[in-house]
Amino acid sequence: MSTLLVTGFEPFGGASVNPSAEVVRRFTNNGKPPDAVTAILPVDAVQAPRMITDLLLDHQPDLCLMLGQADGYAALTVERVAINLCDFRIPDNAGAQRVDEPIVEDGPAAYFSTAPVRDVVRAIRAAGVPVDLSLSAGAYLCNMVYYTALHVCATHCLPTRCLFIHLPSLPSQASADRAPRPTMALETMYAGVCAALRAGLGGEN
């Protein structure tokens, strides 16, 4: 039986909710498989990399699916590349704002996802959920955790497939906006993530 690690992030930037955490909670509450591990990561440039490292080394999962929020996105967005760069647009929840700094000193410039990204995109689309394939996960905590996970797996020779998916905002997050922003229902996000998990385990790189 395959081992899964699924992570999301706590709210950040003054928000009271993060859809990635809500999807992880939905996965947990809906009777996750006994071999699945879930975690909500802090939006903290020190603690988040430590936590994902410990989770990977402790559980050595077959698939690590990391989720995060991206305001302005209208679809689940499968990220192909993690780059060795911190360039925070806003401070993290500990007040740190890292700019033009490497995640890992002298580490590789970038890592490609080790999951079958096109199979994942096809599976999400087949589930009736809007989906895009993106080149880079950005330069904030989402990218930092993604790069860290791939680096840990590479340096410790773990066979874990690592994948990051950005999620749109929830409708409740946009209710007070002056200008409209794209949103997606939690149930739709959850359906897409479940499809991604199946494809991530079963597809070819």
Beta strands, then each sheet from edge to edge (+ up, - down):
strand 1: 4-9
strand 2: 36-41
strand 3: 63-69
strand 4: 76-83
strand 5: 110-112
strand 6: 131-136
strand 7: 161-167
sheet 1: 2+ 1+ 3+ 7+ 4- 5+
sheet 2: 2+ 1+ 3+ 7+ 4- 6-
end
